[in-house]
Amino acid sequence: MTDAPEATADRPEAVAAPAAVPDAGGATGAVGVEEAAGPVPLLEPREGIPPVVADAEALAEIVARFAAGTGPVAIDAERASGYRYGQRAYLVQLRREGAGSTLIDPVGCPDLSSLGEALADTEWVLHAATQDLPCLAELGMRPTSLFDTELAGRIAGFPRVGLGPMVEGVLGFILEKGHSAVDWSTRPLPDPWLRYAALDVEVLVDLRDALEQELADQGKLEWARQEFAAIVAAGPPAPRVDPWRRTSGVHKVRRRRQLAAVRELWQTRDRVARERDISPGRILSDAAIVAAALAMPVNLPALQALPGFGPRVHRRALEQWFAALDAARAVPEAQLPPPSAPHEGPPPPRSWAEKDPVAAARLTAARAAVGALAESLNLPQENLVSPDLVRRVCWTTPGDGGAEAVGAALRGLGARAWQVELAAPVLARAFVEARTAARAPGAGS
């Protein structure tokens, strides 16, 4: 955390979160923070660091306390990404008016469904909700309504939407983010980490209120509400097809036999990582997988000479990786993975000019039109209409269908009502322009 500023007459110590915070326009709260003083570091939770809840009895008390609270509940979760296998939560933080803050250890309390039920009719406030909702669902916690402060910031047009920049830019407080990438599976958790975790939910509801007003002032609040509702309604993500294809650097691998080596090494690494509950990257790096697949070493010394397989790698592990390469060498030709992942939907845009020149013209015009509209609305283009959705509409929608046909296609692909209302007319006009240009004398010659 950052050092506390010097004490002043109207800011006695400026180390604890204040009872009231500046509004979005910079008005000061009860602690009398002067605008000229600049952002104020939040160094200590208002009630101090809450004790960590790690057993059923303490959890029951927290459930009762939060059920009796009022207003939205701020929720955050800490994972051990980069250290442990998977994305499970290792700490859950909550704060609610009338209930204060709490820190819950999911290792000691792996079932939080009673807390989820107690908060079933309460709006949840999260930052980047889609990151935390899966691990909260594993614990039995699912919202029925939410407010995502990161997504709200995007829709409102903020250039930086991390929690720290948002709290500083909107509320005028500094959140120290130095512990965001630590190993949260560590036990016991050090006090500085717990302080950091508690502060992450300290002013989250205040940030929510300020952003709600900002969105209302911009005429975008209904857009945000539809986006939040879509997050709540979304089911768990479908399993990835060929997840091994996400290996960093796999684009360098061209031959199918080498792709089979990437697949075998990736799957072996994933199995070992799951069994040992260690992040796969700590077992074997993506760079090492790609290097081995490209080289296809024929013996252990040749494998050991490659980056990532040096003398520090235990012989048993080295034999394990070599066995994966041998398995790739034994795959029948007909069962080798194809050069690219099978997918549904339109082909890669680079091939459109050859496959369907009119669709290619539609895509070029649509991208420019959506980009201009997003800029005029001070909105990220991907939040207005995702690039994938634009591609799909351009590939499948006839160019003479008009705004109604384009809107129907957008709705069928999951676009929200506000996106359809804004984007359909613009895309329809772009399609007409593309068709006209394609029919012009000399076009395509």
N, C-alpha and C positions, 0 to 999 in steps of 0.2 A: 504494500500500500504506500501511497505517497505521504510525505511528512505533513503534519498539521501546520496550518498557517499560524502566525503569531496571534495571541489573544487580543481582542479589542473590547471596547466598552459595550458595544451592542452585539458582539459575537463572542461570548465569553471564552470558548475554547475552539469552536468550529471543528469539532472532531466527531460529533454524533449527528446522525441524520436528523434534520429539523422536523418539527411537528407539522409545518406547512411548507410548501415549495413554491418557487416561482411559476406563474402560468406561462403559456406558450409565448406571450408577448413580452415576458421579462419582468412582470410585476413581482415584488418580493413577498415572501411569506412571513410567518410569525417571528422568525429569527432575525429579521432585519438585514438581509444580505444586500449590500450595495452593488448596483450594476458595475460601478467603477472598480470594484474589488476583483472582478473576474470570476470565473468558475470556482466553486467551493469544493474541496475534496470531501467525499464521504468516507470517513475513517472508522466509524463505529456504529453498529446498529443501535436504534433508539433504546431498546431495552437490553442492550448487551448481546453477546453471543448466546443464542438459545442452547439449552442442553440437547444433545443428540438423542432422539427417540429410537430405541433399539430393542424393545420388547413389547409384548402384547398389552401389558397393563398400561404402560406409558402411552401406547398408541390409542387405547380406548379413551384416555383423558384428552388427547389431541382431537380425536374425532368429535367428542362432545363439545370441546371448546370451539372448533371451527364450524360446527353445525349451528352454534349459537351466535356466530359472528354475523356481520351485515355487509352488504355490498359485494363487489367482485372479489375473487381470490387470485392473488398473484402466485404463479407456480413456475418452478424451474427444476431442472434435473441435471446432475453431473454424471457423465459417463467416463470410462477409462479408455477412450479411443487412442489407438496407438500403443496400448499396453496389454489389453485383454481382448479375447475373441468376442465378437459380437458387439452390440450396442446397448447392453443392459445398463440400468441406472444404478449408481453406487451412492447417490445422495439425492434426496428430494427436498426442496425448499418451498415453503408456503408462507404467505402472509395475508391476513384479512383483518379488516376493521373490526375491533372488538375481540379479536383472537390473538393479535400480535403475530409474531413469526415463529416458525418451527423448522427444525431440521430432522429429517427422518432417514434412518439407515435401512435401505432395502435388504441388506444382508441379514439383519436381525428381524426385519418386518417385511418378508417377501410378498405378503398379501395385503394390499391397501384398498381392497374392494369396499370395505366398510367406510373408509374415508371418501372414496369415490361416490358412494351412495349418499353420504351426508352432504356432498357438494353437487348432487345431480342437478339441482335447479339453480345453481349459481353460475354466473359467467366466469369463465377462466380467463386470466390474462397471462399470456405467454409471449416470449420474444422468439421469433422463428419457430412457430408451433410445430411445424412438420418434423423438426429435428427431435423434439422431446416427446411427442405424442406416442410413437411406437413403444418406447421404453416404459412410458407411464401405463400404456395399455397392458403390457406384460405384467404389471403389478396390480391390474384390476381397476385402473382409473381411466375413465373415458368421459369427455365433456359432452354436454348437450348444447352448449353455446360457448363461444370464445371470442376474445379480442386479441389479435396478433399485432404487437407493437412494431415488429420489423416490417410486416406486410403493410401495415398502416403507413409507416414511414415511406415505403416505396410508392404507394399510391398517392401520398401527399407530395411526392417529388423531392424528398430529402436526398442529397447526394451520397451521404454516408449513413447506413442504417444498422450498423452494429450497435449493441446495447450501450456501450460506452459513449460513442459519439452522439447517439440519440439523447441520452440522459444529459450530456453536457450541452448539446445544442438547444434542446427544448426546455430543460429544467434548470440549467446552470450549475449542475453538480458534476464532479469528476468521480467516476468509478474506476478504481485501479483494477486492471484485468490481467495481472501478472500470473495468476494461478489457473488460467483457463485450460491449459494443456497439461496439467499435472496428472499423476496416476491416482485417480479418485478411488481406486480399489485398496489403497493403502489403509491399514488399520493399526493404531488409532489415527484418525485424521488430525493433523496439526491445527492448533487454534487459528493461525493466520489463514489457513484454507477455509475453515468454518466461518470466519469473519467475512471473508470474500464471498462465500456462498450465501450467507444471510443478507449481505448488502445487495446481491443481485435481485432480490425481490423487495427490497426496502422501499423503493420509490416507483415500482413497476405500475401500480394502479394510478399514481399521480401522472406518470407518463401516458398511460392509457387515456386519462381524462383530457389531458392537453391535446393529444393527437385526435381524439374524437372531435374536439372543438375546431381544430385546424381543418380536418376533413369536412366538417359541416360548413365552415367558412368558404372552402373551395368548391362546395357543391359535390363532393365525392363520397360523402358518408355512406350513401346507399350502395355505392360500388363496393366499398370495403365490407359492408355487412353481407353482401352476396358472396364475396370471397371467403369470409369467415365461415359462413354457413356451408359452403362447398367443402371446406377443410373438415368440418364436423361430419358431413355426410359421407365423405370418402371412406371406402373400406381400406383394409391393409393392402399395400402395394403387391402386385403380382410378382412371383419369383422371376428373377432375371433369366433370360435365355442365354445360355453359354456365358456365365459370369466370368469365366477365365479370359474371355476376350477383352475384358477391361484392364488386363495387365498393362501397366505403363510401358510404352515402348513396343507393344505388340505390332504396331504398324510397320515396323522394320522387318517383320517375319513374313516372307512371301510364299515359301513352299509349304505345301499341305503337310508333308511329313514333319517339318519344323513346327508347324502349328499344333500338330499332335503332341510334340514334345512340350510346348507351352502348356497345353491342356493337362498332360500327365503330371508335370511338375507342379502346376497350380493346384490340382486336385490333391496331390500328395501333401503339399504344404497346408492346404485347408484342413485336411483330416488331422494332421499333427497339431495344428494350431487349435482346433476344436478340442482335441483330447487333452491338451496341456493348458487350455484357456489362456492362450497368449496371442497377441496380435500377429496375423500372418506375416507382416513385414518384418517382425523380429525373428521369425524362423528362417526366412529366406527372402531377399529383396526381389522386387520385380526386375531390376536390372540384371540380377544374377540369372533369373529364369530365362530372360530373353537372350543373354549371352550364351547360355548352355544350349538353347534351342538353335541358335544360329550356328554354333560350332559343332554340335552333335558329336562330342568327344567319344572315342571308341574304347577308352580305358580310364581307370581311376586317376592315374597321374595327369592325363590330359584334362580331365574334369577339374582336378585340383589346381591346375594352372590358370583356370579362368577366374575373373573377378567374382568375389563372393563365395568361393569354394576353397580358399587358401588353407594354410597349415592350421589355422585356429579351428577349422571345422572338424569335428570328431569323425573318426573313420566310419563309425556306424551310420552317422548322418550322411556322410559322403556316399556310402554304399546305397543308402535309401534313395538319394537323388539319381544315382547312376541306374538303379533299378527302374526308376520312372522313365528315364531316357530309353532303356532297353524295351520297356513296354510300348513306348511310342514307335520304336523301330519295328515292333512285331504287329502293329495294327495293319490289317489287310488294306490294300489300296482302296477298295470300294468304301471302306469305313473311315477314311481320313476326313477330317473336318474341311468343309468348303472354305474358300479364301475369305469370304465375308459371312457374317452372321445372317441366318434366315430372319426375315422380318416381314411383317404385314404393312401395307400402306404403299405410298408411292416410291419409285426408285430414287436413288441419290440425285439431287438436282443437277449435278454435272452431266448426267446423261439425258436430261430432258430435251435439249436442243435437237438431239438426234431422234429420240423416241417420239416426241410430241412438241414440235416447235411452237404451236399455239399455246400450249400449257406453259412452256418455258417463258413465252412473252407475258403470259398472265402473272407468273411468279415474279418476274422482274418488276412489272408495274405494281403488283400488290405490295412487294417489299418496300418500294419507294413511298407508296401511299400510306401504308401503316406507319412507317417511320415518321413521315411528316405529321400525321395525326397525333402520334404519341408525343412528338416534340411540342406540338401546339397545346397539348393537355398537361405538359410537364409530368410525364408518366413514362416509366420504362417500357420500351416496346414489348418486352416479353410479358408484362403484366396486362397490357392492352389486349394483345392476341399473341399466343406463343408461336414461335417460328414453325414448330411442327404442325400446328393447326393451320397456319397459313399455307404451308406446303400441301397439306391434304386437301384443303378446299380448292386450291388452284389446280390440282391434278384431277379432281373428280367432278367439279362443278362446271356445267356448260357456261361458256362465256356470255351467252345471251339470256341467261336465266333471270337476271335482274336481282335487286336487293332482296326480294322475298326468297328466291331460291338460295342465294348466298346465306341469308339468315337461317334458313332451314338446315343447310349444311353445317353451319357453325353450331347450332343448337344440338344437332345429332352427334357432334363430336365433343360435346360437353361444355361449350362456351356458356358463360352466364348471360343473363338477360341484358345487363348493362353493356357487356362486350358486343353482343349482337346488335344492339341499338346503335352503338357508335361505329362499329367496324363494317357492318354489312353494306351500308350505302357507299362507303369509301371503296371497299373491295369491288362492288358491282361496277362502279365508275371506272376503276382501274381495268377491269376485265373488258369493258367496252372499248377503252382506249387501246388496249393490247390487240383486240380483234381488228379494230380499225387500222392500226399500224401494220398488222400482218397482211391486210388486204390491199395496202397501198401499193401503187406501181413500183416495181423494183424491190419490194420487201423480200428478204431472204435470198436475194440473188448474190 
